[in-house]
């Protein structure tokens, strides 16, 4: 019920936003405002003597982010990973809990082998953000934007059970293995807008990217039970009802890289525009054991608003 309401509210918000864009575009009198014009706050009036906007603009982002699967291997529970499958199955109490589930669901409780995931990967994620732009000419601008996204990496681990199910030589059951993290991205770049006589204008962008990654969960999912692979007990053995102290474990950190982007600008009027841009990021993500650079594509809708939109025009 909550998810459906959230989706409906988001749909209404997006629809209202686009209605605002188009109504603002048509409300502007083309005979009074030249589309080849910067703005000036001097005298709270609009100047119309050059091509394109000048000065500061505010931007809002909404898009899709595809994280490189090489970093998702941080969550696959391999023996060499800081968070690993053995940490869960070597704990007597957790292992017995898993075996009890198997007894109920499969009438089996003997484990012959455990095979980790082979295709650990991130699901596409939505991200939102805001930023600022300074237009120092009609075609060149400095762009700074802040975006946040929550990522989920997932796959399955395979457990061989004994005895095999009827008519099987070997039988297996699968459990989910999941990692969750948040990423905050800061982009500092240069935007090049190619001027045309139309309101649709090609654009390109390039710059530096800084990111902060924070791991929130890394666990094995057995039905509705979560078995965390993060050693939050600092090497002590988890014992039910023993009040074993838990510690806050910080995994992740600061990374950096660069990006390239290209897209199209839809100029509704000199003060309001919509940009659609595809990016390719090459970023270092500081997950222990997987700190290499990765390729992260993304695509966004970006709203660009000039403060002059709210001033008196002449």
Order of alpha helices (4+ residues) and beta strands (2+ residues): alpha-beta-alpha-alpha-alpha-beta-beta-beta-beta-beta-beta-beta-beta-beta-beta
